[in-house]
Amino acid sequence: MTLDEYNGFCASLPHTTHVVQWGGAHVWKVGGKVFAIAGWSDGDGLAVTFKVSEMAFDILKEQPGLRPAPYLASRGMKWIQRQNGETMDDQGLRDYIGESHRLIAVKLTKATRRQLGFPA
């Protein structure tokens, strides 16, 4: 996945905003809360970081090309970073980014969800 493809996909999700921060990372938010980050790569490719369920975290953290997200997972948060497509292809990454968006959106306050037009 290229940076343009990543940004295009995240922009297609409901009620998202984009900012470049933290040393050039492309950060996508819903209701002011981060759901995906592209950047922070140790290699040449695009590294993408996203929130996952506890079960997905336990499975994905052991897969080649994936790792617990630097900074976030070390603080007990269930975030994974895809470093390359060895285990997770681009469609799988889109699926997980979409799920990350959903996981963050459902935790927004009722007032914020109502303001954004999400179901109560």
C-alpha positions in Angstrom: 0.0 0.0 0.0 1.3 3.4 -0.9 0.9 6.5 1.2 -1.6 7.9 -1.3 -3.6 4.6 -1.2 -3.5 4.7 2.6 -4.7 8.3 2.8 -7.4 7.7 0.2 -8.8 4.7 2.1 -8.8 6.4 5.4 -10.5 9.5 3.9 -13.3 7.2 2.6 -14.3 6.2 6.1 -17.0 8.2 7.8 -16.3 11.4 9.7 -12.5 11.2 9.5 -9.9 14.0 9.8 -6.2 13.9 8.8 -3.2 15.6 10.2 0.6 15.2 9.7 2.3 15.2 13.1 4.8 13.3 15.2 7.7 13.7 12.9 5.8 13.4 9.6 3.4 10.6 10.4 0.1 10.7 8.6 -2.5 10.4 11.4 -6.2 9.7 10.8 -8.8 10.4 13.5 -12.5 9.9 14.1 -14.1 12.2 16.6 -10.7 13.6 17.5 -9.4 10.1 18.4 -6.6 8.4 16.4 -7.5 5.2 14.6 -4.6 4.9 12.1 -1.0 6.1 11.7 1.3 5.8 8.7 5.0 6.4 9.2 7.5 5.5 11.9 9.0 2.9 9.6 12.3 1.2 10.3 12.6 0.2 6.7 11.9 1.6 3.2 8.2 0.7 3.0 5.2 2.3 4.6 4.5 1.2 8.1 0.8 1.4 9.2 -0.3 1.3 12.8 -3.9 0.5 13.8 -6.0 -0.5 16.9 -7.1 -4.1 17.2 -9.1 -6.2 19.6 -7.3 -8.1 22.3 -7.7 -11.4 20.5 -6.4 -10.0 17.2 -3.5 -8.4 19.0 -2.5 -11.8 20.5 -2.6 -13.4 17.0 -1.1 -10.6 14.9 1.8 -9.7 17.1 3.4 -13.1 16.3 3.0 -12.9 12.5 5.9 -12.0 10.1 5.8 -8.4 8.9 3.6 -7.3 11.9 4.6 -6.3 15.4 3.2 -4.6 18.5 3.1 -0.9 17.7 6.1 1.0 19.0 5.2 3.4 21.8 1.5 2.4 21.9 1.8 -1.4 22.7 4.5 -0.8 25.3 1.9 1.3 27.2 -0.6 -1.6 27.3 -2.6 -0.5 24.3 -3.7 -3.1 21.7 -2.1 -1.6 18.5 -0.4 -3.4 15.7 2.1 -2.1 13.2 2.2 -3.6 9.7 5.8 -3.2 8.5 5.3 -5.1 5.2 2.9 -7.3 3.4 4.6 -10.6 4.3 1.6 -11.9 6.2 -1.1 -9.2 5.7 -1.9 -8.1 2.2 -3.3 -4.6 1.3 -6.9 -5.8 1.5 -6.3 -7.3 4.9 -4.8 -4.0 6.0 -7.8 -2.1 4.7 -10.1 -4.5 6.7 -8.1 -3.9 9.9 -8.0 -0.1 9.4 -11.8 -0.2 9.0 -12.1 -2.2 12.1 -9.8 0.2 14.0 -12.0 3.1 12.9 -15.1 1.2 14.2 -13.3 0.3 17.5 -12.5 4.0 18.1 -15.9 5.3 17.0 -17.9 3.1 19.3 -15.9 4.4 22.3 -16.7 8.1 21.5 -19.1 9.8 23.9 -22.7 9.6 23.0 -22.7 13.4 22.4 -19.8 13.1 20.0 -21.4 10.1 18.2 -24.7 12.0 17.9 -22.9 15.2 16.6 -21.0 13.1 14.0 -24.2 11.3 12.9 -23.2 7.8 14.1 -26.0 5.5 15.4 -26.5 5.9 19.2 
